Amino acid sequence: MKRIAFKMYLNEGMKEEYKKRHNEIWPELKKLLKEAGVSEYSIFLDEETNTLFAFQKVSGEGGSQDLGQTEIVKKWWKHMADIMKVNPDNSPVSISLEEVFYLEG
């Protein structure tokens, strides 16, 4: 099992809308993530900077960031594009983070 972390950027004032959309995550997207080996996925918000910090536990090679070729993910990106900083293809601007410390429980 590997751990993946990355950051994304929320537009100002969009915290509640972001939470609402994720509370209503589409069942087919949730299924796709599980099938891709994502067993845990958390997103945290730093309200001072509007930076989203995402963490995933993944079995296999990829993670959610590798599913951009699927129609459901493209549809989700379009759905989220108005409240996040995105690339020209609507994918979230995302920066991978290097793990520099881990304390196993």
Secondary structure, 3 states (H helix, E strand, C coil): CEEEEEEEEECCCCHHHHHHHHHCCCHHHHHHHHHCCEEEEEEEEECCCCEEEEEEEECCCCCHHHCCCCHHHHHHHHHHCCCECECCCCCECCEEECCCCCCCC
